[in-house]
Amino acid sequence: MRAILLLMLGLSACAPMAAQDATTLPAAWAGKMTLVPATDPAYGQANAVAAEKPPGQGGVTRALVVRLGQDMPVYRLWNGPQASGQSNRLGSWWAFDTPKGTREGYRRAYEICGTWNELKWVATCTLKVGAVVAVGPGQSVSAATCNDTSGYETYDVNRKDWQVFINQAWNRPSDLACPPESADYAADPANVAQAAK
């Protein structure tokens, strides 16, 4: 009897972990996109293998491949206009959620190392209906991955703020429509939802 009780307790303890696993899309996205099976010829466009990383390396914990059923805005924080012409504006990592909170809070929510992105400007683009991309909850990032020798900069898994991986976003104009850079704004470090004063 005790063995059965322990087994039942063990199973109930495992249940919350299953609920946290990224096997279904967030409820807010219902009706806006559908899961794409691996047998679909378009599945490879998402490059889910590149998005899904082991603990400590960033990316997502589990990549789900989706096809958009409607146009949706996507957001990316980036370094801002560079005099040299180099830009990280159209990188692979985006979010469906409108940017909010402090710059450092946003960095923590999306597990973004300071060496990867300064998070100074906000770009808003449109991911078009039919686009096939990978989505998932953010994976943890170690100080070593961030190249932080002090060991301070580390980020935990975040199952709440899902990330959008647009494989080679800069080469997908039929899937990702972006206005000119002049439409972007320099983010207020205290509230990235608004322009800096």
NORVEN-V575135 format. One line per field, one symbol per residue. psi: psi as a letter, one per 20 degrees, with the letter a starting at -180 (. if undefined). A space follows every 50 residues. Layout:
# NORVEN-V575135
psi: ???
This chain:
# NORVEN-V575135
psi: ghhgggggggghhhghghhiqmiqqqhijpiirqqpqiiphighhhlhhh hpqrpijabqhppppqppirppqqqpqrhrpphiipqkglahprqhppqr arghgggghjloqhihpilhqpporppqpiqorqqrqpqqprhghikoii jgnqprqoignqqponplhijlhihopprqhiirqpqphiniirqq.
